[in-house]
Amino acid sequence: MRPPVLIAGPTASGKSALALAIARALGAVVVNADALQVYAGWRVLTARPGPGDEAAAPHALYGHVGMEEPWSVGHWLRAVRPLLAGPRPVVIVGGTGLYFMALTEGLAEIPPIPPAIRARAEAIRARGGAAALARALARRDPATLARIDRANPVRLQRAWEVLEATGRGLAEWQARTPPPLVTAAHRLLIWPGRDWLADRIARRFDRMLEEGALEEVRANMARDWRLPSMQALGAAELAAHLRGDTTLEAARSAALAATRQYAKRQRTWFRRRMGDWTRIDPADRAALAAVVEDLSAAR
């Protein structure tokens, strides 16, 4: 198995463009490591690679999951395994840090969550939001809570469900993790300046609006907004506009603020968990070109 190229970074930081350049140089497959780009109902709003990119290099694990189908880091890891053993080199790119950690550190095989427990978790979340789940974990599983982004209700709900279903916290399950799929890899972390990234986030969102983001949200509005697939950045804000609850400009401002906050949480997580990865400033075009050249020379 050739060492894959791993590219992580905050949203809108230019990861996909670098992945495509490397894939073209190496004859590689671009593999998605973004938890929302897997869903078939989002292309514009999740900035999935477009037809031109897909024609330039093979892409895998993009838009292949139904909006109401279950999908988790375990599903992703099982889908990546055969790609790693395939005939082409692999460039894995995305902003979901948990996917990269599962790939390089291993993933505990946690039993499926019974539907009744999931329903109870969703009821707690509906009544009290992320704070209610965090309080429950603080009482019963502080070790797991210490590892979770408290602003991420999906991760908090998952931790509560695992504890309730198995009697063990996620932290305990993770302590029994099997060996990882990948030990040797080229690990690249896109690390933009805050002002540069804020400008990119704004320009990308405006481009999404031009390319049909509102129509995409309208097509998905009737779905259950508690679904993991419905957590796409900007979806809730644009839906509020489509319902007549706010202006488009106010929805845009709220979506940009939420995206900047999300990018801030990503940077904090990457700083804590990926301190030994090679950092690249995406504003430095010479550095980006050097990365592609170095990987091509090492092929």
C-alpha positions in Angstrom: 0.0 0.0 0.0 1.5 3.4 -1.1 1.4 6.0 1.7 -1.7 8.2 1.0 -1.6 12.0 0.9 -3.8 13.4 3.7 -5.0 17.0 3.4 -7.0 18.5 6.3 -8.0 22.1 6.9 -10.8 24.5 7.8 -13.7 25.1 5.5 -13.1 27.3 2.4 -9.3 27.1 2.8 -8.6 25.7 -0.6 -8.1 22.0 0.3 -9.9 20.7 -2.8 -7.8 22.7 -5.2 -4.6 21.4 -3.7 -6.0 17.8 -3.6 -6.9 18.1 -7.3 -3.4 19.4 -8.3 -1.7 16.6 -6.4 -4.0 14.0 -7.8 -3.4 15.1 -11.4 0.4 15.0 -10.7 0.3 11.6 -9.2 -2.5 10.0 -11.2 -4.3 9.6 -7.9 -7.9 9.3 -6.7 -9.3 12.2 -4.7 -11.2 10.7 -1.7 -13.6 12.8 0.3 -13.1 13.2 4.1 -15.9 15.7 4.7 -19.0 14.4 6.6 -21.5 16.5 4.6 -20.1 16.2 1.1 -21.1 12.5 1.2 -24.8 13.4 0.9 -26.5 13.3 -2.5 -28.8 16.3 -1.8 -25.9 18.8 -1.3 -23.5 19.9 -4.0 -23.5 23.6 -4.1 -23.9 24.3 -0.4 -21.1 21.9 0.7 -18.8 23.0 -2.2 -18.5 19.5 -3.6 -16.1 19.2 -6.5 -17.9 20.2 -9.8 -18.0 18.2 -13.0 -14.8 19.8 -14.3 -12.9 18.7 -11.3 -14.4 15.2 -11.5 -13.3 15.0 -15.2 -9.8 16.1 -14.3 -9.2 13.3 -11.8 -11.2 10.4 -10.3 -13.2 11.3 -7.2 -14.6 8.9 -4.6 -17.1 9.1 -1.7 -18.8 12.3 -2.9 -22.6 12.6 -3.0 -23.2 8.8 -2.7 -25.3 8.7 0.5 -29.0 9.4 0.5 -30.1 12.3 2.7 -31.9 10.0 5.2 -29.5 7.1 5.1 -27.2 6.4 8.1 -23.6 7.5 7.7 -20.9 7.6 10.3 -17.1 7.6 10.7 -17.3 3.8 10.8 -19.1 3.7 7.4 -16.5 6.1 6.0 -13.6 4.0 7.3 -15.0 0.8 5.7 -15.5 2.6 2.4 -11.9 4.0 2.4 -10.3 0.6 3.0 -10.6 -0.8 -0.5 -9.6 2.5 -2.0 -6.3 2.4 -0.1 -5.6 -1.0 -1.5 -6.6 0.0 -5.1 -4.4 0.4 -8.1 -4.1 4.2 -7.9 -2.5 6.4 -5.3 -4.9 8.1 -2.9 -5.3 11.8 -1.9 -7.7 12.0 1.1 -9.1 15.5 1.6 -11.6 17.1 3.9 -12.4 19.1 7.0 -13.8 16.3 9.3 -11.0 15.8 11.7 -12.5 12.7 13.2 -12.3 10.9 9.9 -8.5 11.5 9.8 -8.1 10.4 13.4 -10.0 7.2 12.8 -7.8 6.6 9.8 -4.5 7.2 11.5 -5.3 6.2 15.1 -7.9 3.5 14.7 -11.7 3.4 15.4 -13.4 1.5 18.2 -16.1 -1.0 16.9 -19.1 0.3 18.8 -22.3 -1.7 18.6 -25.2 -0.1 16.7 -27.5 2.2 18.7 -31.0 0.8 19.2 -33.7 3.0 17.7 -35.5 3.5 21.1 -32.3 5.0 22.6 -31.8 7.2 19.5 -35.3 8.5 19.9 -34.7 9.3 23.5 -31.5 11.2 22.6 -33.3 13.2 19.9 -36.1 14.0 22.4 -33.5 15.4 24.9 -31.8 17.3 22.2 -35.1 18.7 21.0 -36.1 19.9 24.5 -32.8 21.2 25.7 -30.4 21.3 22.8 -26.7 20.6 23.0 -26.5 22.0 26.6 -28.9 19.3 27.9 -26.8 16.6 26.4 -23.6 18.2 27.7 -25.1 18.3 31.3 -26.0 14.7 31.1 -22.5 13.7 30.0 -21.0 15.9 32.7 -22.7 13.9 35.3 -22.1 10.4 33.9 -19.2 10.6 31.5 -16.9 13.6 32.0 -14.0 11.9 30.3 -15.8 11.8 27.0 -17.2 15.3 27.4 -13.7 16.7 27.8 -12.9 15.4 24.3 -16.0 16.7 22.5 -16.7 20.1 21.0 -19.6 21.3 23.2 -21.0 23.4 20.3 -21.5 20.2 18.2 -24.9 18.7 19.1 -24.4 15.7 16.7 -21.2 14.6 18.6 -22.8 15.2 22.0 -25.8 13.1 21.0 -23.6 10.3 19.7 -21.7 10.3 23.0 -24.9 10.1 25.0 -26.3 7.3 22.8 -23.2 5.2 23.2 -23.1 5.6 26.9 -26.8 4.8 27.3 -26.7 1.8 24.8 -23.5 0.1 26.0 -22.9 1.3 29.6 -19.4 2.6 28.5 -18.4 6.1 27.5 -16.8 6.9 24.1 -13.5 7.6 25.9 -13.5 4.0 27.3 -14.4 2.5 23.9 -11.6 4.6 22.2 -9.1 3.2 24.7 -9.8 -0.2 23.2 -9.3 0.9 19.7 -7.8 -1.6 17.1 -4.8 -0.7 15.0 -5.3 2.1 12.4 -5.6 1.5 8.6 -2.9 4.1 7.9 0.4 4.5 9.7 2.6 6.0 7.0 1.2 9.0 5.1 2.1 12.5 3.8 0.1 14.7 6.3 -0.7 18.2 5.2 -2.6 20.8 7.2 -3.9 23.8 5.4 -3.4 26.7 7.8 -4.7 30.1 6.4 -4.6 33.5 8.1 -7.9 34.5 9.7 -8.6 37.5 7.6 -7.7 35.6 4.4 -10.0 32.8 5.4 -12.9 35.2 6.3 -12.6 36.8 2.9 -12.6 33.3 1.2 -15.7 32.3 3.2 -17.6 35.4 2.1 -16.6 35.1 -1.6 -17.4 31.4 -1.7 -20.8 31.8 -0.1 -21.7 34.5 -2.6 -20.6 32.2 -5.4 -22.8 29.5 -3.9 -25.8 31.8 -4.0 -25.1 32.5 -7.7 -24.8 28.8 -8.4 -28.2 27.9 -6.9 -27.8 27.4 -3.2 -31.2 28.8 -2.5 -32.8 26.3 -4.9 -30.8 23.5 -3.3 -32.1 24.4 0.2 -35.7 24.7 -1.1 -35.4 21.2 -2.5 -34.4 19.9 1.0 -36.6 22.0 3.3 -39.3 19.4 3.8 -36.8 17.0 5.4 -36.3 16.4 9.1 -33.8 19.1 10.2 -32.5 16.9 13.0 -30.9 14.6 10.4 -27.1 14.7 10.2 -27.4 15.5 6.5 -29.3 18.7 7.3 -26.4 20.3 9.2 -24.8 21.9 6.1 -23.4 25.3 6.8 -25.8 28.0 5.7 -28.8 25.7 5.1 -30.8 26.8 8.2 -30.2 30.5 7.5 -31.2 30.2 3.9 -34.3 28.2 4.9 -35.3 31.0 7.2 -35.2 33.4 4.3 -37.2 31.0 2.1 -39.8 30.8 4.8 -40.1 34.6 4.8 -38.6 34.9 8.3 -35.7 37.1 7.3 -34.2 38.9 4.4 -31.6 37.4 2.1 -28.9 39.8 3.3 -29.6 38.9 6.9 -29.5 35.2 6.1 -26.2 35.7 4.3 -24.8 37.6 7.3 -25.9 34.9 9.7 -24.6 32.1 7.5 -21.2 33.8 7.2 -21.0 34.3 11.0 -21.9 30.6 11.6 -19.3 29.5 9.0 -16.5 31.6 10.6 -17.4 30.2 14.0 -17.2 26.7 12.6 -13.8 27.4 11.0 -12.6 28.7 14.3 -13.6 25.4 16.0 -11.9 23.4 13.3 -8.7 25.4 13.7 -8.8 24.8 17.5 -9.4 21.1 17.0 -6.6 20.8 14.3 -4.2 22.7 16.5 -4.8 20.2 19.4 -4.9 17.0 17.4 -2.7 17.6 14.3 0.3 19.5 15.8 2.8 17.3 14.0 1.2 17.7 10.5 3.0 19.8 7.9 1.3 23.3 7.8 0.8 25.1 4.5 -0.3 28.6 4.1 -2.8 28.5 1.1 -2.0 32.2 0.4 1.6 31.2 -0.5 1.3 29.9 -4.1 5.0 29.1 -4.2 4.6 26.8 -1.2 1.6 25.1 -2.7 3.5 24.5 -6.0 6.5 23.1 -4.1 4.3 20.6 -2.3 2.9 19.3 -5.6 6.4 19.2 -7.0 7.9 17.4 -4.0 5.2 14.7 -4.0 5.6 14.2 -7.7 9.4 13.8 -7.3 8.9 11.2 -4.5 6.5 9.1 -6.6 
